[in-house]
Amino acid sequence: MRTVLMVAEKPSLAQSIAKILSRGNMSSRKGLNGACSVHEYTGSFLGQSAHFKMTSVCGHVMTLDFIGKYNSWDKVDPAELFSKAPTEKKEANPKLTMVKFLQVEGRGCDCIVLWLDCDKEGENICFEVLDAVLPVMNKPRGTERTIYRAKFSSITDTDICNAMNHLGEPNRNEALSVDARQELDLRIGCAFTRFQTKYFQGKYGNLDSSLISFGPCQTPTLGFCVERHDKIQSFKPETYWVLQAKVNPEKENSLTLDWDRVRVFDREVAQMFLNITKMAKEAKVESVSKKEKVKQRPLALNTVEMLRVASAALGMGPQHAMQIAERLYTQGYISYPRTETTHYPENFDLKGCLRQQANNPYWAETVKALLSEGINRPRKGHDAGDHPPITPMRAATEAELGGDGWRLYEYITRHFIATVSADCKYLQTTISFSIGPERFTCVGKVVTSPGFTEIMPWHSIPLEESLPHCEKGDLFPVGEIKLLEKQTSPPDYLTEAELITLMEKHGIGTDASIPVHINNICQRNYVTVESGRRLKPTNLGIVLVHGYYKIDAELVLPTIRSAVEKQLNLIALGKANYHQVLEHTLDIFKRKFHYFVDSIAGMDELMEVSFSPLAATGKPLSRCGKCHRFMKYIQAKPSRLHCSHCDDTYSLPQNGTIKLYKELRCPLDDFELVLWSSGSRGKSYPLCPYCYNHPPFRDMKKGMGCNECTHPTCQHSLSMLGIGQCVECENGVLVLDSTSGPKWKMACNKCNVVVHFFENAHKVRVSPETCDLCEAALVDVDFNKAKSPLPGDETQHSGCVFCDPVFQDLVELKHAAMRHPMHRGGQGKRQGRGRGKGRRPGGRLNPKKPKDKMAALAAYFV
C-alpha cells in the first residue's frame, strides 16, 4: 500500500481537510514539534488504496537572511549588502524545528500532495516543503509522478473533494517571483535602514523611533500620507458667495433652490446678482424633467475592497481585518480571503451559497425572495485568474463568531447577497426655475425599486422632500433670497481606506502585503492613527519623506516600485528571467544608495530644524569612565546614554526603566553602573554602559549585563552572584538579584524565569561553597529574629536553594512580566559560578564541574 503525505499551510486547515477527505474516520496525533498534528486514514489515491498522512506547516518554513557576519551593523558597510553579502535560507521559526518534523513524517512516503494556500506565497511554501521532504521520500520508479498540487478556494466538502480529483503541479515561476521579492526587500531595506538609523540616531536624541527603516513599499506608502499632509499645510482658504433662494409653492412648505452658477469669488459681483434677483417677486418654472435612473449593485468582493470597507465602515485596521478574515476562512465560513478577482466563474454555485443563508433572521426574507423569484447574474468584474471573490460558504450566527468576527462576516454576506440582487431604481425629477435673469434648480428622487439597497441599507437613496407637482410656465411666490458667505476647506488627512485605494492604483504591494506596509509605518512612529482611522504623519515621517524628495524623489514616489512589481509579475508568468530582474533592480538601487549616502547632508539639514542634537536631550544620570563627567540618559526610543564631552553614545537594554546603581563603578573601566528593571514583577540587573557595548571578555557578546559578565572578582558579576543552571532553559544561569530585598529573587540571565525566595530575609549572599548533590552555589540567608521562618527560631542558614529541605517551602518559581517580547538579555556561554546544574528535586543529575576561578582569571587577563 502506498503512503501519501499531504501538507496544508496551517494546523487548523489540515484538520478540516483531513476530516472532509476521510469522512471523519481518521486518527490524530501530535507531531514532534508540538505545534502541528498528523491525521491518518486509509482511502484510495488515483485508483489504488493508500495510507494518507495529513499534516501542516505554520506559514513559511524558511526565511531569507544574510549569513552570520553580515548581520552585524558595526562590522559591515551597508553598501556591501547589495551584491557582496551572501544570503541563506534559515528556518523561519527554529523553535518549531519544522524541517526535522517534515522529514520525520515524510520518511518512507511514496507521494506528496501539497495543500498550501493557492497564491504566490503558497506556491513558494510548496517548494520549501519539497526541499525538506524529497530527500527522505521513497525514490520514484522510472518516470512515475510523485508530486501533486491541490487547487482550492474554500474549505467546503465540494471544493476539497473536487481539488483531490483534479490534482495539478506546483508553479515554480510563482515561487521564484516570491524569492525575488524577498531578496530585493531584504537587500534594499537593510542597506538603507542600517545607514540612516546609525547616521541619525548618532546625531539626534528625540527621534522617538528605535529603527528608522526604509522599505521599497513602506516608504512610498508613507509618501502618500505626507503628500496629503503637505496639501493641508499649503492650503489657503478662499472666501466665496452663494445665492440661496426659497419659493413657497404651498402655504406651509418652502422649497430651497440651488443656484445654477454654484458660487462666485467676488463679493461685489455676488451682491449685484442678489440685487437683481430681489427685484423679482415670483419664480417661473422653465422646465420639468423626469428620468428613471439606476444605482448599480456592487461588484463581487475582493481583498482590497474588503479592507477598505473594514477600515471605513467597521473601524478595523487592515492587518486586524485580514487576521479575522483568515480565521473565518480556516473555520470554513468564507472562501479564500486573498483575491484580486471581482468576477464569478460561470460554473460557480451561487444558488448553493445563497441557500446556506436562508435561515438567518437578519436576511432570511430577502434570500427566500431571491430564491423564489430567481437571482440576477452578478456584474462582470475583473478576472485576475487567482481565486473566486470572497463569498460566505456556510451559515453562521453572532454567538458563534462573536465581536469583530461576526461584523466582518455579516458585511461579506450582505455584500454577496447584494451582488445577486437587482439594481436599485429611482425616478429623478429636476425642476428648473428662473428668478429674474438668474436660473435655479431643485432635484428630487423617489425610489421605484430598492433592489440591493434592502440588504445594504447604507447605500440606499436618501429620503428627500417630495417636489410639488408643476408644469412649465407655473409661477410661485419667492419666499426669501439671501447671500451666503462660505470658505473653501482643506482636504482631510488620508483615511486607511483612501490609502489602500492609492496603493492599489499605483501598484504598491499586493492584496496580501498592503496591510503589512500600513501597519509598519504605524509601528515605526511615522504616522499615528487618529479618529475616523485617519493617518496623520509624525514629525519624523514628514522629515524623512521631505528628505527623500530633496535627495532622490524616486525613493518615495510609487513609480519605481510599481515598475518592479510589474517585473515580478512577469517572473510569475514565466516571461522574465529571475536572475536578470534581480541583478537589474539591485544595480539601480545600489547606485541610488551611493548617491543617497553622498547627499545625506540635504536630509540632515531638515532633521536639524525638527530634532534636538544628542548633547541637548536627556537628563544627567551616570558618570563617564573616560572623562568622569555626567552622561545624559535619553529616554526617547531607543533609550541610550550620551557623553557630550567624549561625543560617545552607549546603547542600553530597551523596554524597561534605567536608574543609577548606588554610584558603584565597574572595576574594568571606571564607568558608573546603572540598573535596568522591567518592573516589580519582572527582573532587574546592573550593567556597565561601556562593557554592554564593548564586551571585555572573549566569551561575552555585545548587549550583556553584569549578570552575564565573567569577571572573576567583581561583586556584581555572574562569577560572584550566579547560583545554578536555569530550571527551564538550557543556557541560562539563575543569578541573585542583590537589589531585590526584602522580596528576594534570582532571575535567569537568558530567559524570563524568576525565582522568588526568602521573603523578609535581612541578607542573602552567594557562598563560595557548592552543593554536593547538584553543584549549584550554596546561599547564606540571614533573617530577622521576629520574622524568621527557619525551624527552632534560628536566624541564619546556609544551604542549596534546590536541594536543602529547610529552603524548600521558601522558594517559588515564576515567569517575569516582560514589557515586550523583543527584550533580550544577550547570548553567550555560561562561565564561572553557576555552571553547576541547579535543579528542582527530582531534576537532572550528572552535573558538569564549574570552571575554577584560576581559569576565569586567565581569561580575564588574556
Secondary structure, 3 states (H helix, E strand, C coil): CEEEEEEECCHHHHHHHHHHHCCCCCEEEECCCCCCEEEEEEEEECCEEEEEEEEECCCCCEEEEECHHHHCCCCCCHHHHHCCCCEEEEECCHHHCHHHHHHHHHCCCCEEEEECCCCHHHHHHHHHHHHHHHHHCCCCCCCCCCEEECCCCCCCHHHHHHHHHCCECCCHHHHHHHHHHHHHHHHHHHHHHHHHHHHHHCCECCCCCCCCCCCCCHHHHHHHHHHHHHHHHHCCCCEEEEEEEEECCCCCCCEEEEECCCCECCHHHHHHHHHHHHCCCEEEEEEEEEEEEEECCCCCCCHHHHHHHHHHCCCCCHHHHHHHHHHHHHCCCECCCCCCCCCCCCCCCHHHHHHCCCCCCCCHHHHHHHHHHCCCCCCCCCCCCCCCCCCECCCCCHHHHCHHHHHHHHHHHHHHHHHCCCCEEEEEEEEEEEECCEEEEEEEEEEEECHHHHCCHHHCCCCCCCCCCCCCCCEEEEEEEEEEEEECCCCCCCEHHHHHHHHHHHCCCCCCCHHHHHHHHHHCCCEEEECCCEEEECHHHHHHHHHHHHHCHHHCCHHHHHHHHHHHHHHHCCCCCHHHHHHHHHHHHHHHHHHHHHCHHHHHHHHHHHCCEHHHCCEEEEECCCCCCEEEEECCCCCEEEECCCCEEEECCCCCEEEEEEEEECCCCCCEEEEEECCCCCCEEEECHHHHHCCCCCCCCCCCCHHHCCCCCCCCCHHHHEEEECCCCCCCEEEEECCCCCCCEEEECCCCEEEEECCCEEEEEEEEEECCCCCCEEEEEEECHHHCCCHHHCCEEEECCCCCCCCHHHEEEEECCCCCCCCCCCCCCCCCCCCCCCCCCCCCCCCCCCCCHHHHHHHHHC
